């Protein structure tokens, strides 16, 4: 079976189980437009985690985001390529054996993202000597 989720399940894309659940929800209902509050009611997750995940999915190009009545609204991207990739991901998720593989791929992507977040700030800061002078 071809790995349709490659590129989708990676750090910065779908890299958490919550993001996977959100993407699958939007893929199941492609006409759906949701606010953070709507998503929280459906998924029973922290509204802060949902807001962060939705924003990250929008930055990754999987969702669109606009303001409506002072709150952000999200819906599935309209690009044909992304939609077809998401549809194939949904079909893969429907297979119980593939589902477990997808969960494992998401866990690996999440661990890699956490590792990158921990190491990137250190790599970008210039070396600062601990002591100005050495006293004997």
Short mmCIF file of the C-alpha atoms (twelve columns), coordinates in Angstrom:
data_MODEL
# 
_entry.id   MODEL 
# 
loop_
_atom_site.group_PDB 
_atom_site.id 
_atom_site.type_symbol 
_atom_site.label_atom_id 
_atom_site.label_alt_id 
_atom_site.label_comp_id 
_atom_site.label_asym_id 
_atom_site.label_seq_id 
_atom_site.Cartn_x 
_atom_site.Cartn_y 
_atom_site.Cartn_z 
_atom_site.pdbx_PDB_model_num 
ATOM 1   C CA . UNK A 1   0.000   0.000  0.000  1 
ATOM 2   C CA . UNK A 2   1.343   3.394  -0.947 1 
ATOM 3   C CA . UNK A 3   2.081   5.764  1.912  1 
ATOM 4   C CA . UNK A 4   -0.329  8.604  1.135  1 
ATOM 5   C CA . UNK A 5   0.274   10.293 4.449  1 
ATOM 6   C CA . UNK A 6   3.944   10.996 3.735  1 
ATOM 7   C CA . UNK A 7   4.505   14.705 3.876  1 
ATOM 8   C CA . UNK A 8   1.248   15.204 5.733  1 
ATOM 9   C CA . UNK A 9   2.363   13.427 8.881  1 
ATOM 10  C CA . UNK A 10  5.572   15.258 9.658  1 
ATOM 11  C CA . UNK A 11  6.809   17.961 12.015 1 
ATOM 12  C CA . UNK A 12  5.047   21.220 11.202 1 
ATOM 13  C CA . UNK A 13  2.180   19.454 9.450  1 
ATOM 14  C CA . UNK A 14  0.215   16.744 11.256 1 
ATOM 15  C CA . UNK A 15  2.438   16.151 14.269 1 
ATOM 16  C CA . UNK A 16  -0.028  15.467 17.078 1 
ATOM 17  C CA . UNK A 17  -3.005  13.216 17.616 1 
ATOM 18  C CA . UNK A 18  -5.188  16.290 18.079 1 
ATOM 19  C CA . UNK A 19  -4.149  17.665 14.675 1 
ATOM 20  C CA . UNK A 20  -4.858  14.270 13.129 1 
ATOM 21  C CA . UNK A 21  -8.323  14.235 14.684 1 
ATOM 22  C CA . UNK A 22  -9.010  17.776 13.471 1 
ATOM 23  C CA . UNK A 23  -7.865  17.043 9.918  1 
ATOM 24  C CA . UNK A 24  -9.926  13.858 9.791  1 
ATOM 25  C CA . UNK A 25  -12.972 15.766 11.036 1 
ATOM 26  C CA . UNK A 26  -12.590 18.396 8.313  1 
ATOM 27  C CA . UNK A 27  -11.920 15.710 5.689  1 
ATOM 28  C CA . UNK A 28  -15.092 13.872 6.709  1 
ATOM 29  C CA . UNK A 29  -17.143 17.072 6.445  1 
ATOM 30  C CA . UNK A 30  -15.419 19.172 3.746  1 
ATOM 31  C CA . UNK A 31  -18.120 21.881 3.887  1 
ATOM 32  C CA . UNK A 32  -17.600 22.371 7.637  1 
ATOM 33  C CA . UNK A 33  -16.556 25.772 8.992  1 
ATOM 34  C CA . UNK A 34  -15.598 25.752 12.654 1 
ATOM 35  C CA . UNK A 35  -14.489 28.087 15.368 1 
ATOM 36  C CA . UNK A 36  -12.337 26.973 18.286 1 
ATOM 37  C CA . UNK A 37  -15.481 26.712 20.437 1 
ATOM 38  C CA . UNK A 38  -17.188 24.462 17.868 1 
ATOM 39  C CA . UNK A 39  -14.153 22.221 17.668 1 
ATOM 40  C CA . UNK A 40  -13.932 22.087 21.458 1 
ATOM 41  C CA . UNK A 41  -17.541 20.927 21.690 1 
ATOM 42  C CA . UNK A 42  -16.944 18.178 19.136 1 
ATOM 43  C CA . UNK A 43  -13.582 16.936 20.399 1 
ATOM 44  C CA . UNK A 44  -13.725 17.672 24.140 1 
ATOM 45  C CA . UNK A 45  -10.147 18.906 24.255 1 
ATOM 46  C CA . UNK A 46  -8.583  21.979 25.795 1 
ATOM 47  C CA . UNK A 47  -9.658  25.104 23.887 1 
ATOM 48  C CA . UNK A 48  -6.063  26.395 24.018 1 
ATOM 49  C CA . UNK A 49  -4.688  23.188 22.504 1 
ATOM 50  C CA . UNK A 50  -7.384  23.261 19.821 1 
ATOM 51  C CA . UNK A 51  -6.703  26.921 18.997 1 
ATOM 52  C CA . UNK A 52  -2.973  26.269 18.696 1 
ATOM 53  C CA . UNK A 53  -3.506  23.160 16.562 1 
ATOM 54  C CA . UNK A 54  -5.961  24.905 14.233 1 
ATOM 55  C CA . UNK A 55  -3.579  27.842 13.780 1 
ATOM 56  C CA . UNK A 56  -0.684  25.497 13.026 1 
ATOM 57  C CA . UNK A 57  -2.763  23.546 10.510 1 
ATOM 58  C CA . UNK A 58  -3.706  26.833 8.837  1 
ATOM 59  C CA . UNK A 59  -0.032  27.896 8.684  1 
ATOM 60  C CA . UNK A 60  0.791   24.489 7.170  1 
ATOM 61  C CA . UNK A 61  -1.765  25.120 4.406  1 
ATOM 62  C CA . UNK A 62  -4.166  22.328 5.366  1 
ATOM 63  C CA . UNK A 63  -6.872  24.719 6.598  1 
ATOM 64  C CA . UNK A 64  -7.985  28.224 5.727  1 
ATOM 65  C CA . UNK A 65  -8.551  30.804 8.444  1 
ATOM 66  C CA . UNK A 66  -10.621 34.009 8.466  1 
ATOM 67  C CA . UNK A 67  -12.120 36.263 11.102 1 
ATOM 68  C CA . UNK A 68  -15.880 36.196 11.523 1 
ATOM 69  C CA . UNK A 69  -17.630 38.194 14.238 1 
ATOM 70  C CA . UNK A 70  -14.338 38.680 16.026 1 
ATOM 71  C CA . UNK A 71  -13.357 35.030 16.196 1 
ATOM 72  C CA . UNK A 72  -11.303 32.904 13.814 1 
ATOM 73  C CA . UNK A 73  -13.127 30.412 11.604 1 
ATOM 74  C CA . UNK A 74  -11.415 27.455 9.972  1 
ATOM 75  C CA . UNK A 75  -12.294 25.256 7.019  1 
ATOM 76  C CA . UNK A 76  -10.609 22.741 4.770  1 
ATOM 77  C CA . UNK A 77  -8.232  24.005 2.125  1 
ATOM 78  C CA . UNK A 78  -9.601  24.180 -1.389 1 
ATOM 79  C CA . UNK A 79  -6.469  23.118 -3.237 1 
ATOM 80  C CA . UNK A 80  -7.097  19.948 -5.186 1 
ATOM 81  C CA . UNK A 81  -3.737  18.407 -4.297 1 
ATOM 82  C CA . UNK A 82  -4.184  18.868 -0.531 1 
ATOM 83  C CA . UNK A 83  -7.777  17.657 -0.632 1 
ATOM 84  C CA . UNK A 84  -6.868  14.491 -2.504 1 
ATOM 85  C CA . UNK A 85  -4.012  13.814 -0.090 1 
ATOM 86  C CA . UNK A 86  -6.383  14.244 2.849  1 
ATOM 87  C CA . UNK A 87  -8.964  11.955 1.257  1 
ATOM 88  C CA . UNK A 88  -6.313  9.264  0.821  1 
ATOM 89  C CA . UNK A 89  -5.213  9.770  4.429  1 
ATOM 90  C CA . UNK A 90  -8.820  9.279  5.522  1 
ATOM 91  C CA . UNK A 91  -9.078  6.055  3.535  1 
ATOM 92  C CA . UNK A 92  -5.833  4.820  5.106  1 
ATOM 93  C CA . UNK A 93  -7.211  5.694  8.543  1 
ATOM 94  C CA . UNK A 94  -10.299 3.552  7.857  1 
ATOM 95  C CA . UNK A 95  -8.102  0.431  7.715  1 
ATOM 96  C CA . UNK A 96  -7.538  -0.703 11.347 1 
ATOM 97  C CA . UNK A 97  -4.009  -1.954 10.685 1 
ATOM 98  C CA . UNK A 98  -2.993  1.238  8.855  1 
ATOM 99  C CA . UNK A 99  -4.614  3.293  11.612 1 
ATOM 100 C CA . UNK A 100 -2.137  1.940  14.151 1 
ATOM 101 C CA . UNK A 101 0.717   2.718  11.765 1 
ATOM 102 C CA . UNK A 102 -0.598  6.260  11.339 1 
ATOM 103 C CA . UNK A 103 -0.778  6.736  15.096 1 
ATOM 104 C CA . UNK A 104 2.833   5.618  15.379 1 
ATOM 105 C CA . UNK A 105 3.910   7.978  12.587 1 
ATOM 106 C CA . UNK A 106 2.188   10.865 14.375 1 
ATOM 107 C CA . UNK A 107 3.963   9.989  17.640 1 
ATOM 108 C CA . UNK A 108 7.313   9.951  15.832 1 
ATOM 109 C CA . UNK A 109 6.555   13.309 14.161 1 
ATOM 110 C CA . UNK A 110 5.565   14.768 17.533 1 
ATOM 111 C CA . UNK A 111 8.767   13.551 19.163 1 
ATOM 112 C CA . UNK A 112 10.833  14.972 16.302 1 
ATOM 113 C CA . UNK A 113 9.056   18.315 16.566 1 
ATOM 114 C CA . UNK A 114 9.695   18.451 20.325 1 
ATOM 115 C CA . UNK A 115 13.351  17.625 19.715 1 
ATOM 116 C CA . UNK A 116 13.636  20.351 17.075 1 
ATOM 117 C CA . UNK A 117 11.982  22.906 19.364 1 
ATOM 118 C CA . UNK A 118 14.415  22.036 22.148 1 
ATOM 119 C CA . UNK A 119 17.539  22.192 19.985 1 
ATOM 120 C CA . UNK A 120 16.773  25.000 17.531 1 
ATOM 121 C CA . UNK A 121 16.899  27.924 19.989 1 
ATOM 122 C CA . UNK A 122 20.248  26.707 21.274 1 
ATOM 123 C CA . UNK A 123 21.658  26.415 17.786 1 
ATOM 124 C CA . UNK A 124 20.607  29.949 16.888 1 
ATOM 125 C CA . UNK A 125 22.045  31.713 19.932 1 
ATOM 126 C CA . UNK A 126 25.661  32.809 19.662 1 
ATOM 127 C CA . UNK A 127 28.180  31.301 22.021 1 
ATOM 128 C CA . UNK A 128 28.442  33.376 25.170 1 
ATOM 129 C CA . UNK A 129 31.430  32.730 27.419 1 
ATOM 130 C CA . UNK A 130 30.438  31.773 30.937 1 
ATOM 131 C CA . UNK A 131 33.127  33.945 32.533 1 
ATOM 132 C CA . UNK A 132 34.649  37.192 31.338 1 
ATOM 133 C CA . UNK A 133 37.991  36.533 32.966 1 
ATOM 134 C CA . UNK A 134 39.739  33.594 34.502 1 
ATOM 135 C CA . UNK A 135 40.957  34.140 38.066 1 
ATOM 136 C CA . UNK A 136 43.782  31.976 39.436 1 
# 
